[in-house]
């Protein structure tokens, strides 16, 4: 299978299972956006409403001053998997009239032109326009699951998870059982939307079936999907299982042949490997092995010096271990030497619900921040 822009090829001579984290052919990335829910009927209705506000960004950790902490900050473009990217876009008010959602008259426009226009709208982060254009393609080719899948992933990027799931279901209904890779990709996409709704068991099941189907289809496991299933285990309090998935994901990233950009260039997936390894270290702390967790975090911080995530985690663990000077040093570096800063790490809700640190680490960070503030 040829790698599409933004995909990762894993293994030797095997086709890699391209997970749900990038919209096929539109190079989708995870986003954190606000979406007003639009009522079904989902599949042939032109008026999905998407409200976008920029909240999280992802930057490559390979250079100092950069961070991977937001890699999993939102389910859809886990992004990307995986990769999150800062999104800015059109804000559509809830009070707008129905006529504002009427599609432009593109009678006679062929599918290729509509697809090109959808590419452009998505590249401009105009999710509403991308959904409108893809809806026209759905209407023109109602027997094809392709456009439903693409629209579902745009809706997922817009956090319109309920409607995205309906599109994934419809696409699955049009995809034959023999197409194991196609069904695997759709199930993984649906799982991503289920994560957005907090349906952890459903998402875990879909990710597991997706990985099994991909294997049956001769594809290597997608490290993004394995990391995402780890997130589900994490959210269900299944720390050991989560750690196993995170470690596997990190190993798979390191085996990856590379990231295929639009110009054919390839770079190592260090960002994904670091992020999954960071998740694994956090799980080790939750499992009670704080010394082991610190050693893993120290190794990660040396490999990715711009990781606010690991420096903040080390600061909280050093503080709890009585090594206050080291704690202050790590915290100071995270807050002043890395461009994303450390402010979010003082918010326990963000830390636990969005970044998905386990309870033990959230508690230790709270202790560090509160005690430090009271003595300063």
C-alpha positions as a Python dict, from the first residue, in 0.01 Angstrom:
ca = {
    (1, 'X'): (0, 0, 0),
    (2, 'X'): (144, 335, -98),
    (3, 'X'): (193, 577, 187),
    (4, 'X'): (-38, 874, 165),
    (5, 'X'): (80, 1219, 274),
    (6, 'X'): (111, 1216, 648),
    (7, 'X'): (116, 839, 691),
    (8, 'X'): (370, 622, 867),
    (9, 'X'): (506, 304, 716),
    (10, 'X'): (598, 42, 972),
    (11, 'X'): (773, -290, 934),
    (12, 'X'): (970, -459, 661),
    (13, 'X'): (790, -496, 334),
    (14, 'X'): (447, -484, 493),
    (15, 'X'): (184, -228, 421),
    (16, 'X'): (118, -14, 723),
    (17, 'X'): (-234, 24, 855),
    (18, 'X'): (-308, 393, 816),
    (19, 'X'): (-505, 488, 1123),
    (20, 'X'): (-786, 734, 1157),
    (21, 'X'): (-581, 1030, 1256),
    (22, 'X'): (-546, 1193, 919),
    (23, 'X'): (-832, 1239, 683),
    (24, 'X'): (-755, 1036, 369),
    (25, 'X'): (-612, 1260, 97),
    (26, 'X'): (-669, 1572, 306),
    (27, 'X'): (-372, 1522, 540),
    (28, 'X'): (-592, 1567, 846),
    (29, 'X'): (-439, 1660, 1177),
    (30, 'X'): (-586, 1654, 1526),
    (31, 'X'): (-754, 1971, 1633),
    (32, 'X'): (-915, 2114, 1942),
    (33, 'X'): (-1224, 2299, 1826),
    (34, 'X'): (-1565, 2385, 1957),
    (35, 'X'): (-1857, 2253, 1755),
    (36, 'X'): (-2224, 2316, 1796),
    (37, 'X'): (-2410, 1991, 1744),
    (38, 'X'): (-2625, 1979, 1432),
    (39, 'X'): (-2925, 1746, 1441),
    (40, 'X'): (-2947, 1438, 1218),
    (41, 'X'): (-3037, 1326, 951),
    (42, 'X'): (-2662, 1299, 924),
    (43, 'X'): (-2572, 1157, 589),
    (44, 'X'): (-2746, 1359, 322),
    (45, 'X'): (-2805, 1678, 517),
    (46, 'X'): (-2600, 1974, 395),
    (47, 'X'): (-2607, 2183, 708),
    (48, 'X'): (-2348, 2059, 957),
    (49, 'X'): (-2243, 2354, 1166),
    (50, 'X'): (-1883, 2375, 1279),
    (51, 'X'): (-1753, 2633, 1525),
    (52, 'X'): (-1376, 2652, 1557),
    (53, 'X'): (-1151, 2812, 1813),
    (54, 'X'): (-779, 2755, 1841),
    (55, 'X'): (-675, 2594, 2166),
    (56, 'X'): (-385, 2351, 2135),
    (57, 'X'): (-79, 2325, 1917),
    (58, 'X'): (183, 2067, 1841),
    (59, 'X'): (544, 2137, 1767),
    (60, 'X'): (822, 1894, 1684),
    (61, 'X'): (1018, 1793, 1998),
    (62, 'X'): (1344, 1740, 1817),
    (63, 'X'): (1469, 2089, 1891),
    (64, 'X'): (1499, 2263, 2225),
    (65, 'X'): (1213, 2491, 2311),
    (66, 'X'): (951, 2260, 2166),
    (67, 'X'): (701, 2032, 2326),
    (68, 'X'): (498, 1718, 2265),
    (69, 'X'): (262, 1767, 2557),
    (70, 'X'): (-36, 1853, 2340),
    (71, 'X'): (2, 1551, 2116),
    (72, 'X'): (-294, 1385, 2278),
    (73, 'X'): (-470, 1689, 2411),
    (74, 'X'): (-778, 1617, 2205),
    (75, 'X'): (-905, 1295, 2059),
    (76, 'X'): (-931, 1409, 1699),
    (77, 'X'): (-620, 1448, 1532),
    (78, 'X'): (-445, 1227, 1772),
    (79, 'X'): (-358, 1319, 1696),
    (80, 'X'): (-353, 1267, 1536),
    (81, 'X'): (-262, 1089, 1673),
    (82, 'X'): (-207, 1184, 1609),
    (83, 'X'): (-49, 1522, 1569),
    (84, 'X'): (-227, 1829, 1701),
    (85, 'X'): (-198, 2158, 1519),
    (86, 'X'): (-319, 2499, 1621),
    (87, 'X'): (-644, 2575, 1446),
    (88, 'X'): (-796, 2912, 1379),
    (89, 'X'): (-1110, 2943, 1177),
    (90, 'X'): (-1457, 3071, 1115),
    (91, 'X'): (-1684, 3109, 1417),
    (92, 'X'): (-2044, 3040, 1326),
    (93, 'X'): (-2288, 3164, 1584),
    (94, 'X'): (-2565, 2941, 1715),
    (95, 'X'): (-2814, 3207, 1621),
    (96, 'X'): (-2737, 3210, 1251),
    (97, 'X'): (-3022, 3150, 1012),
    (98, 'X'): (-3068, 2825, 827),
    (99, 'X'): (-3002, 3005, 501),
    (100, 'X'): (-2643, 3064, 614),
    (101, 'X'): (-2585, 2691, 582),
    (102, 'X'): (-2726, 2657, 230),
    (103, 'X'): (-2466, 2508, -1),
    (104, 'X'): (-2342, 2713, -294),
    (105, 'X'): (-2488, 2623, -633),
    (106, 'X'): (-2224, 2397, -784),
    (107, 'X'): (-2446, 2220, -1033),
    (108, 'X'): (-2232, 2071, -1307),
    (109, 'X'): (-1916, 2078, -1100),
    (110, 'X'): (-1746, 1739, -1126),
    (111, 'X'): (-1622, 1528, -836),
    (112, 'X'): (-1258, 1613, -892),
    (113, 'X'): (-1330, 1985, -870),
    (114, 'X'): (-1534, 1934, -552),
    (115, 'X'): (-1255, 1726, -401),
    (116, 'X'): (-997, 1991, -489),
    (117, 'X'): (-1219, 2256, -329),
    (118, 'X'): (-1255, 2038, -18),
    (119, 'X'): (-876, 2004, -5),
    (120, 'X'): (-840, 2379, -13),
    (121, 'X'): (-1108, 2440, 249),
    (122, 'X'): (-951, 2188, 481),
    (123, 'X'): (-604, 2331, 427),
    (124, 'X'): (-749, 2670, 525),
    (125, 'X'): (-906, 2511, 836),
    (126, 'X'): (-1250, 2604, 706),
    (127, 'X'): (-1416, 2290, 836),
    (128, 'X'): (-1768, 2411, 760),
    (129, 'X'): (-1690, 2458, 392),
    (130, 'X'): (-1504, 2126, 378),
    (131, 'X'): (-1807, 1948, 524),
    (132, 'X'): (-2041, 2123, 281),
    (133, 'X'): (-1830, 2022, -19),
    (134, 'X'): (-1791, 1664, 102),
    (135, 'X'): (-2168, 1645, 154),
    (136, 'X'): (-2212, 1724, -214),
    (137, 'X'): (-1974, 1441, -297),
    (138, 'X'): (-2170, 1209, -66),
    (139, 'X'): (-2487, 1303, -254),
    (140, 'X'): (-2325, 1256, -595),
    (141, 'X'): (-2176, 913, -515),
    (142, 'X'): (-2404, 761, -255),
    (143, 'X'): (-2266, 409, -298),
    (144, 'X'): (-1909, 512, -213),
    (145, 'X'): (-1786, 501, 149),
    (146, 'X'): (-1492, 727, 67),
    (147, 'X'): (-1668, 1061, 100),
    (148, 'X'): (-1854, 953, 414),
    (149, 'X'): (-1523, 861, 574),
    (150, 'X'): (-1363, 1188, 476),
    (151, 'X'): (-1660, 1389, 602),
    (152, 'X'): (-1663, 1190, 926),
    (153, 'X'): (-1302, 1280, 992),
    (154, 'X'): (-1363, 1649, 927),
    (155, 'X'): (-1660, 1635, 1166),
    (156, 'X'): (-1441, 1459, 1418),
    (157, 'X'): (-1177, 1729, 1381),
    (158, 'X'): (-1462, 1969, 1456),
    (159, 'X'): (-1561, 1771, 1767),
    (160, 'X'): (-1901, 1689, 1619),
    (161, 'X'): (-1853, 1333, 1739),
    (162, 'X'): (-2210, 1203, 1733),
    (163, 'X'): (-2258, 1291, 1368),
    (164, 'X'): (-1910, 1166, 1281),
    (165, 'X'): (-2001, 826, 1426),
    (166, 'X'): (-2311, 816, 1205),
    (167, 'X'): (-2095, 877, 900),
    (168, 'X'): (-1845, 610, 1004),
    (169, 'X'): (-2133, 365, 1054),
    (170, 'X'): (-2273, 446, 712),
    (171, 'X'): (-1930, 402, 554),
    (172, 'X'): (-1889, 67, 727),
    (173, 'X'): (-2224, -39, 583),
    (174, 'X'): (-2090, 30, 234),
    (175, 'X'): (-1754, -140, 289),
    (176, 'X'): (-1743, -514, 215),
    (177, 'X'): (-1622, -758, 480),
    (178, 'X'): (-1340, -866, 251),
    (179, 'X'): (-1188, -517, 268),
    (180, 'X'): (-1019, -575, 602),
    (181, 'X'): (-790, -273, 585),
    (182, 'X'): (-1073, -40, 488),
    (183, 'X'): (-1293, -164, 770),
    (184, 'X'): (-1003, -143, 1014),
    (185, 'X'): (-945, 220, 923),
    (186, 'X'): (-1315, 304, 962),
    (187, 'X'): (-1340, 129, 1299),
    (188, 'X'): (-1033, 316, 1422),
    (189, 'X'): (-1191, 641, 1303),
    (190, 'X'): (-1513, 559, 1483),
    (191, 'X'): (-1315, 477, 1796),
    (192, 'X'): (-1156, 820, 1782),
    (193, 'X'): (-1500, 981, 1778),
    (194, 'X'): (-1611, 754, 2064),
    (195, 'X'): (-1313, 875, 2264),
    (196, 'X'): (-1438, 1228, 2210),
    (197, 'X'): (-1767, 1127, 2377),
    (198, 'X'): (-1591, 947, 2664),
    (199, 'X'): (-1713, 605, 2543),
    (200, 'X'): (-1392, 437, 2651),
    (201, 'X'): (-1511, 74, 2638),
    (202, 'X'): (-1661, 120, 2293),
    (203, 'X'): (-1348, 292, 2168),
    (204, 'X'): (-1122, 26, 2318),
    (205, 'X'): (-1323, -247, 2149),
    (206, 'X'): (-1318, -70, 1812),
    (207, 'X'): (-943, -10, 1831),
    (208, 'X'): (-883, -375, 1918),
    (209, 'X'): (-1099, -503, 1631),
    (210, 'X'): (-933, -253, 1397),
    (211, 'X'): (-586, -377, 1488),
    (212, 'X'): (-698, -740, 1447),
    (213, 'X'): (-852, -671, 1106),
    (214, 'X'): (-543, -484, 992),
    (215, 'X'): (-328, -778, 1092),
    (216, 'X'): (-558, -1018, 905),
    (217, 'X'): (-523, -791, 602),
    (218, 'X'): (-144, -817, 616),
    (219, 'X'): (-82, -471, 755),
    (220, 'X'): (156, -369, 1029),
    (221, 'X'): (-6, -212, 1336),
    (222, 'X'): (-41, 164, 1333),
    (223, 'X'): (146, 311, 1634),
    (224, 'X'): (-108, 593, 1654),
    (225, 'X'): (-389, 342, 1697),
    (226, 'X'): (-197, 143, 1958),
    (227, 'X'): (-129, 463, 2155),
    (228, 'X'): (-496, 558, 2127),
    (229, 'X'): (-605, 223, 2266),
    (230, 'X'): (-359, 285, 2549),
    (231, 'X'): (-545, 609, 2618),
    (232, 'X'): (-866, 410, 2654),
    (233, 'X'): (-706, 170, 2900),
    (234, 'X'): (-569, 475, 3084),
    (235, 'X'): (-914, 634, 3106),
    (236, 'X'): (-1057, 304, 3233),
    (237, 'X'): (-795, 282, 3508),
    (238, 'X'): (-626, -18, 3348),
    (239, 'X'): (-275, 113, 3405),
    (240, 'X'): (-78, -202, 3321),
    (241, 'X'): (-258, -254, 2991),
    (242, 'X'): (-219, 115, 2907),
    (243, 'X'): (155, 100, 2974),
    (244, 'X'): (193, -207, 2753),
    (245, 'X'): (22, -30, 2464),
    (246, 'X'): (225, 286, 2511),
    (247, 'X'): (552, 89, 2511),
    (248, 'X'): (445, -101, 2201),
    (249, 'X'): (348, 222, 2028),
    (250, 'X'): (685, 380, 2107),
    (251, 'X'): (867, 77, 1968),
    (252, 'X'): (655, 83, 1652),
    (253, 'X'): (730, 450, 1598),
    (254, 'X'): (1101, 379, 1624),
    (255, 'X'): (1067, 101, 1365),
    (256, 'X'): (876, 330, 1130),
    (257, 'X'): (1037, 404, 797),
    (258, 'X'): (940, 765, 839),
    (259, 'X'): (690, 1040, 777),
    (260, 'X'): (602, 1090, 415),
    (261, 'X'): (543, 1455, 343),
    (262, 'X'): (370, 1593, 32),
    (263, 'X'): (708, 1635, -138),
    (264, 'X'): (810, 1276, -62),
    (265, 'X'): (1053, 1369, 213),
    (266, 'X'): (1091, 1136, 511),
    (267, 'X'): (1185, 1214, 869),
    (268, 'X'): (1202, 990, 1176),
    (269, 'X'): (892, 975, 1394),
    (270, 'X'): (1077, 1079, 1706),
    (271, 'X'): (783, 1288, 1822),
    (272, 'X'): (547, 991, 1837),
    (273, 'X'): (807, 767, 1998),
    (274, 'X'): (879, 1027, 2266),
    (275, 'X'): (514, 1090, 2336),
    (276, 'X'): (422, 724, 2372),
    (277, 'X'): (728, 664, 2590),
    (278, 'X'): (623, 959, 2808),
    (279, 'X'): (279, 806, 2851),
    (280, 'X'): (437, 474, 2949),
    (281, 'X'): (654, 643, 3213),
    (282, 'X'): (349, 818, 3360),
    (283, 'X'): (172, 482, 3386),
    (284, 'X'): (471, 335, 3570),
    (285, 'X'): (439, 610, 3831),
    (286, 'X'): (68, 533, 3869),
    (287, 'X'): (156, 166, 3918),
    (288, 'X'): (373, 261, 4217),
    (289, 'X'): (725, 244, 4073),
    (290, 'X'): (822, 608, 4119),
    (291, 'X'): (1196, 544, 4100),
    (292, 'X'): (1156, 353, 3775),
    (293, 'X'): (929, 623, 3638),
    (294, 'X'): (1187, 892, 3719),
    (295, 'X'): (1459, 698, 3538),
    (296, 'X'): (1244, 662, 3229),
    (297, 'X'): (1147, 1030, 3239),
    (298, 'X'): (1511, 1134, 3273),
    (299, 'X'): (1602, 928, 2966),
    (300, 'X'): (1316, 1083, 2770),
    (301, 'X'): (1411, 1437, 2878),
    (302, 'X'): (1768, 1379, 2761),
    (303, 'X'): (1642, 1253, 2426),
    (304, 'X'): (1385, 1533, 2388),
    (305, 'X'): (1512, 1829, 2589),
    (306, 'X'): (1217, 2040, 2480),
    (307, 'X'): (955, 1820, 2644),
    (308, 'X'): (766, 2034, 2894),
    (309, 'X'): (567, 1723, 2982),
    (310, 'X'): (860, 1524, 3116),
    (311, 'X'): (1030, 1819, 3280),
    (312, 'X'): (710, 1907, 3464),
    (313, 'X'): (663, 1544, 3566),
    (314, 'X'): (1022, 1524, 3690),
    (315, 'X'): (979, 1848, 3885),
    (316, 'X'): (681, 1702, 4072),
    (317, 'X'): (857, 1372, 4143),
    (318, 'X'): (1184, 1535, 4251),
    (319, 'X'): (987, 1760, 4485),
    (320, 'X'): (806, 1463, 4638),
    (321, 'X'): (1144, 1291, 4677),
    (322, 'X'): (1287, 1586, 4869),
    (323, 'X'): (1518, 1703, 4590),
    (324, 'X'): (1383, 2055, 4581),
    (325, 'X'): (1677, 2212, 4396),
    (326, 'X'): (1642, 1966, 4109),
    (327, 'X'): (1266, 2019, 4108),
    (328, 'X'): (1308, 2396, 4080),
    (329, 'X'): (1564, 2354, 3804),
    (330, 'X'): (1335, 2136, 3592),
    (331, 'X'): (1035, 2361, 3651),
    (332, 'X'): (1229, 2675, 3568),
    (333, 'X'): (1351, 2519, 3243),
    (334, 'X'): (1000, 2408, 3149),
    (335, 'X'): (849, 2748, 3225),
    (336, 'X'): (1111, 2979, 3075),
    (337, 'X'): (1325, 2787, 2826),
    (338, 'X'): (1053, 2613, 2623),
    (339, 'X'): (823, 2827, 2414),
    (340, 'X'): (499, 2654, 2511),
    (341, 'X'): (557, 2725, 2881),
    (342, 'X'): (425, 2541, 3185),
    (343, 'X'): (102, 2727, 3270),
    (344, 'X'): (-133, 2441, 3177),
    (345, 'X'): (44, 2209, 3417),
    (346, 'X'): (-87, 2410, 3710),
    (347, 'X'): (-444, 2323, 3606),
    (348, 'X'): (-540, 1980, 3746),
    (349, 'X'): (-848, 1956, 3523),
    (350, 'X'): (-645, 2005, 3206),
    (351, 'X'): (-373, 1774, 3333),
    (352, 'X'): (-607, 1485, 3410),
    (353, 'X'): (-887, 1525, 3158),
    (354, 'X'): (-711, 1666, 2852),
    (355, 'X'): (-347, 1564, 2887),
    (356, 'X'): (-455, 1242, 3065),
    (357, 'X'): (-195, 1224, 3337),
    (358, 'X'): (-294, 948, 3582),
    (359, 'X'): (-429, 1042, 3927),
    (360, 'X'): (-102, 988, 4117),
    (361, 'X'): (86, 1226, 3890),
    (362, 'X'): (-190, 1488, 3892),
    (363, 'X'): (-184, 1478, 4274),
    (364, 'X'): (194, 1514, 4289),
    (365, 'X'): (188, 1808, 4051),
    (366, 'X'): (-82, 1976, 4262),
    (367, 'X'): (128, 1924, 4576),
    (368, 'X'): (432, 2069, 4404),
    (369, 'X'): (251, 2374, 4271),
    (370, 'X'): (61, 2448, 4593),
    (371, 'X'): (351, 2396, 4835),
    (372, 'X'): (588, 2585, 4612),
    (373, 'X'): (343, 2877, 4593),
    (374, 'X'): (295, 2883, 4972),
    (375, 'X'): (672, 2898, 5039),
    (376, 'X'): (761, 3151, 4770),
}
